């Protein structure tokens, strides 16, 4: 079974702020590289809360669409 969430994201180390997060300290998305289940993503305001885990291909497609401005609204 594939892991879709991590209940307590602070149990993992190595989080980094997304380069596409805004400059405001309270509106950051953090990601974790090299997790075996995919790409965990969490809200920096809730470091002890859950993280969602996305399949690597889906995350790559999402970030590519954000970068090139083709993400549908």
MARDOVEX-228861 format. One line per 5 residues: number of its first residue (from 1); for each residue x, y negated, z of N, C-alpha, C, CB. Coordinates in Angstrom, 2 decimals. Glycine has a CB too. Example, Ala and Ser with C-alpha at 12.3 -4.5 7.8 and 13.67 -1.06 7.14 Angstrom:
% residues 2
1	13.19:5.69:7.80:12.30:4.50:7.80:13.20:3.30:7.80:11.31:4.47:9.05  12.85:2.25:7.08:13.67:1.06:7.14:12.90:-0.03:7.87:14.08:0.60:5.72
//
This chain:
% residues 73
1	0.84:1.19:0.00:0.00:0.00:0.00:0.89:-1.25:0.00:-0.96:0.00:1.23  0.53:-2.23:-0.82:1.29:-3.47:-0.91:0.85:-4.42:0.19:1.11:-4.12:-2.29  1.81:-5.05:0.80:1.56:-6.03:1.85:1.06:-7.33:1.23:2.84:-6.27:2.70  -0.09:-7.84:1.68:-0.65:-9.08:1.14:-0.52:-10.26:2.08:-2.09:-8.87:0.79  -0.24:-9.97:3.34:-0.05:-11.05:4.32:0.87:-10.57:5.44:-1.42:-11.52:4.89
6	1.43:-11.54:6.09:2.27:-11.29:7.26:1.62:-12.06:8.40:3.80:-11.73:7.02  1.07:-11.38:9.41:0.32:-12.07:10.45:1.10:-13.13:11.23:-0.20:-11.06:11.41  2.36:-12.85:11.54:3.18:-13.80:12.30:4.43:-14.10:11.47:3.56:-13.22:13.73  4.36:-15.15:10.69:5.44:-15.47:9.75:6.75:-15.82:10.44:5.02:-16.61:8.88  6.68:-16.32:11.66:7.91:-16.69:12.36:8.76:-15.48:12.73:7.58:-17.48:13.62
11	8.21:-14.28:12.57:8.98:-13.07:12.84:10.08:-12.87:11.79:8.06:-11.84:12.87  9.96:-13.55:10.66:10.95:-13.46:9.59:11.86:-14.68:9.60:10.27:-13.31:8.22  13.09:-14.51:9.19:14.01:-15.63:9.11:14.39:-15.89:7.66:15.27:-15.35:9.97  14.88:-17.09:7.40:15.34:-17.44:6.07:14.36:-18.27:5.26:15.65:-16.21:5.33  13.34:-18.82:5.90:12.37:-19.65:5.20:13.05:-20.89:4.64:11.22:-20.05:6.14
16	12.58:-21.33:3.46:13.08:-22.58:2.89:11.90:-23.38:2.37:14.11:-22.31:1.75  12.06:-24.69:2.42:11.02:-25.58:1.93:10.99:-25.53:0.41:11.25:-27.03:2.43  9.81:-25.44:-0.15:9.66:-25.46:-1.59:10.15:-26.79:-2.14:8.19:-25.22:-1.99  10.85:-26.75:-3.27:11.35:-27.99:-3.87:10.21:-28.84:-4.42:12.35:-27.69:-4.98  9.01:-28.26:-4.56:7.87:-29.02:-5.05:6.98:-29.53:-3.93:7.05:-28.17:-5.99
21	7.38:-29.34:-2.67:6.63:-29.92:-1.56:6.90:-31.42:-1.55:7.03:-29.25:-0.20  5.95:-32.15:-1.06:6.10:-33.59:-1.00:7.13:-34.01:0.04:4.76:-34.24:-0.68  7.53:-35.28:0.00:8.52:-35.77:0.94:7.99:-35.90:2.37:9.03:-37.11:0.48  6.67:-35.85:2.53:6.08:-35.94:3.86:6.43:-34.69:4.67:4.54:-36.13:3.78  6.86:-34.89:5.88:7.28:-33.76:6.72:6.13:-32.83:7.07:7.91:-34.28:7.99
26	4.89:-33.32:6.98:3.77:-32.49:7.42:3.02:-31.83:6.27:2.82:-33.32:8.22  3.57:-31.84:5.08:2.86:-31.22:3.95:3.80:-30.33:3.14:2.24:-32.30:3.05  4.41:-29.38:3.80:5.40:-28.54:3.15:4.92:-27.09:2.99:6.70:-28.56:3.93  5.30:-26.53:1.89:5.12:-25.11:1.65:6.50:-24.48:1.79:4.46:-24.81:0.24  6.58:-23.40:2.53:7.85:-22.71:2.69:7.75:-21.32:2.08:8.24:-22.62:4.18
31	8.84:-20.90:1.47:8.89:-19.58:0.84:10.07:-18.80:1.41:9.01:-19.69:-0.70  10.01:-17.50:1.26:11.07:-16.63:1.75:11.54:-15.77:0.59:10.57:-15.74:2.94  12.81:-15.89:0.27:13.39:-15.12:-0.82:13.78:-13.72:-0.34:14.61:-15.84:-1.40  13.84:-12.80:-1.26:14.38:-11.45:-1.03:13.58:-10.61:-0.03:15.78:-11.56:-0.55  12.28:-10.84:0.06:11.44:-9.97:0.89:11.02:-8.77:0.03:10.17:-10.75:1.44
36	11.08:-7.57:0.55:10.81:-6.39:-0.27:9.38:-6.31:-0.81:11.09:-5.17:0.52  8.42:-6.94:-0.16:7.02:-6.82:-0.59:6.62:-7.86:-1.62:6.12:-6.94:0.61  7.46:-8.87:-1.87:7.12:-9.94:-2.80:7.64:-11.26:-2.30:5.60:-10.01:-3.02  6.86:-12.32:-2.52:7.27:-13.66:-2.11:6.31:-14.17:-1.03:7.29:-14.64:-3.33  6.75:-14.16:0.24:5.92:-14.73:1.30:5.91:-16.26:1.21:6.43:-14.27:2.68
41	4.73:-16.84:1.46:4.54:-18.29:1.42:3.76:-18.68:2.68:3.77:-18.74:0.11  4.24:-19.74:3.34:3.54:-20.19:4.55:3.45:-21.72:4.58:4.26:-19.68:5.82  2.58:-22.21:5.41:2.42:-23.64:5.66:3.39:-24.01:6.77:0.93:-24.00:6.05  4.25:-24.99:6.52:5.25:-25.35:7.52:4.63:-25.89:8.81:6.21:-26.37:6.95  3.39:-26.37:8.75:2.72:-26.86:9.95:2.31:-25.70:10.86:1.50:-27.70:9.57
46	2.28:-24.49:10.31:1.85:-23.30:11.05:2.94:-22.22:11.00:0.51:-22.76:10.48  4.16:-22.50:11.48:5.24:-21.53:11.34:5.00:-20.20:12.06:6.51:-22.13:11.85  4.14:-20.20:13.08:3.85:-18.96:13.80:2.60:-18.29:13.26:3.69:-19.23:15.28  1.95:-18.94:12.31:0.74:-18.39:11.71:1.08:-17.39:10.63:-0.12:-19.51:11.14  0.11:-17.08:9.81:0.31:-16.07:8.78:1.03:-16.61:7.55:-1.01:-15.48:8.37
51	1.53:-15.71:6.76:2.08:-16.02:5.44:1.37:-15.12:4.44:3.65:-15.82:5.39  1.12:-15.65:3.27:0.57:-14.84:2.18:1.73:-14.30:1.37:-0.40:-15.67:1.29  1.60:-13.07:0.90:2.66:-12.45:0.10:2.14:-12.26:-1.32:3.12:-11.07:0.72  2.85:-12.88:-2.27:2.46:-12.81:-3.68:3.41:-11.90:-4.43:2.45:-14.21:-4.31  2.89:-11.16:-5.41:3.78:-10.37:-6.26:4.77:-11.31:-6.97:2.96:-9.53:-7.31
56	6.00:-10.86:-7.15:7.03:-11.73:-7.74:6.62:-12.29:-9.10:8.32:-10.96:-7.88  6.02:-11.46:-9.96:5.62:-11.93:-11.27:4.54:-13.00:-11.21:5.13:-10.78:-12.10  3.60:-12.83:-10.31:2.54:-13.82:-10.13:3.09:-15.14:-9.60:1.46:-13.28:-9.19  4.01:-15.04:-8.64:4.62:-16.25:-8.09:5.44:-16.97:-9.16:5.51:-15.90:-6.87  6.18:-16.22:-9.96:6.98:-16.82:-11.03:6.08:-17.52:-12.04:7.84:-15.75:-11.73
61	4.96:-16.91:-12.40:4.03:-17.53:-13.34:3.42:-18.81:-12.76:2.91:-16.54:-13.72  3.07:-18.77:-11.48:2.51:-19.95:-10.81:3.52:-21.09:-10.78:2.08:-19.60:-9.38  4.74:-20.82:-10.34:5.73:-21.90:-10.25:6.10:-22.43:-11.63:6.99:-21.41:-9.52  6.13:-21.57:-12.64:6.41:-22.04:-14.01:5.31:-22.98:-14.48:6.55:-20.84:-14.99  4.05:-22.65:-14.18:2.93:-23.50:-14.58:2.97:-24.84:-13.85:1.60:-22.79:-14.31
66	3.37:-24.84:-12.57:3.50:-26.09:-11.83:4.61:-26.95:-12.46:3.80:-25.81:-10.33  5.73:-26.33:-12.74:6.88:-27.07:-13.30:6.58:-27.67:-14.66:8.08:-26.15:-13.42  5.89:-26.92:-15.52:5.67:-27.44:-16.88:4.33:-28.16:-17.04:5.75:-26.30:-17.88  3.57:-28.28:-15.95:2.33:-29.04:-15.99:1.17:-28.35:-16.66:2.56:-30.32:-16.66  1.23:-27.03:-16.79:0.14:-26.31:-17.45:-0.79:-25.59:-16.49:0.72:-25.33:-18.42
71	-0.64:-25.83:-15.21:-1.51:-25.20:-14.22:-2.93:-25.71:-14.41:-1.01:-25.48:-12.77  -3.89:-24.83:-14.68:-5.27:-25.31:-14.88:-5.83:-25.90:-13.59:-6.17:-24.17:-15.37  -6.67:-26.91:-13.75:-7.26:-27.53:-12.56:-8.60:-26.94:-12.23:-7.40:-29.01:-12.74
//
